[in-house]
Structure formats: structure tokens, C-alpha cells
Amino acid sequence: MENQKNTINEAFNPGKEIFSWTACNYHPHKRGWLWLTIFCIVFFGSAVLMLFQGGGWGDKLASATFLLALAMYFYVHKQGNEDHEVRVTERAVFIDNKLISLEKLSGYWFVYDETASLLNLQFENKRRDQKIILQMGNQTPDFFRKNFARVDLLELEDKKEGLLDLWIRALKL
């Protein structure tokens, strides 16, 4: 089975490179001491309140869940902002070494304002709203429009940022 997988990948010719850029895995928010203090007070305060409110195992479990969520958040963000090399070829997008065929994408769209510069690659999958979100780096939407036109990938102008994504960005999570 593994040999068959390698043969299929080797048979796929992605074509020549059209353009590339370096993308961060998430927006590098500058969080001050006030943000960290309020964040920790809310999480630790909620956990301590549930722990000492005199409830049963349900409150203790909820308290432990809050503390686990806090630990996971800091663990995930401790690595910092990792850069990824993104290359677009005639038939594929490479994010580091992960290959995504352009045939699997229905288009792209932007979240671009003074606080965000995100490129969303939308998959063709009809059942779910599946997408890959990439930081645009120093590039503008016009750079991507011009270069994606060379590979016939459409801009999906009707797409908007989801409410959850907006809250995550607004709260600098």
C-alpha cells in the first residue's frame, strides 16, 4: 500500500512554480501584561470558584477542565510563531512539504484589514466549509489576485469571516 501511495505522488507533476511566500501559522499578537493578567484571572478565578463553591464531582471536573484548557493554551502558544514556506505551482499548493492539488480547491478569499491579513484557501468539499487559513505576510491581496489568476483559481468574494474566527481574533487568542 505504501509503495502504491509513493507511485501516485511521484506520478503527479505539479508543474513549475508560479509564486511563493512565507506564512506564519497564526497572527503574532502582542499581548501585554494586562491581557495576560485578565486572561489568567478569568480562567483561574473560574476554576477556583467552581472548586470551592461546595459542589460535587461535577464542579471539580469542570474546574479541572478549565485548568487543563489554560495549560493547553499556553502549551500550544509556547512554541511561538512558526514560519511556513508556501509555494504555488501550476497544479498544486505546497505548504512546507504538504501537497494540495489545485483541483481540490474551489477558490480563495481574504480577511484583510488593519488587524488581519489572512488568505483562506477554500476546498471543493460540499459537505463542510473546509478551508486552510494562511497569513499573507508582507503581501497584499492584489499580489495574490494577480498570481492566482495565472493558475485559474477563483476569488470567492461572497465569503466572510466566521463568528468564531472573529472572536478568536478580537480576543487575541
Secondary structure, 3 states (H helix, E strand, C coil): CHHHHHHHHHHCCCCCEEEEEEEECCCCCCCCHHHHHHHHHHHHHHHHHHHHCCCCHHHHHHHHHHHHHHHHHHHHHHCCCCEEEEEEECCEEEECCEEEEHHHEEEEEEEECCCCEEEEEEECCCCCCCEEEEECCCCCHHHHHHHHHCCCCCECCCCCCCHHHHHHHHCCC
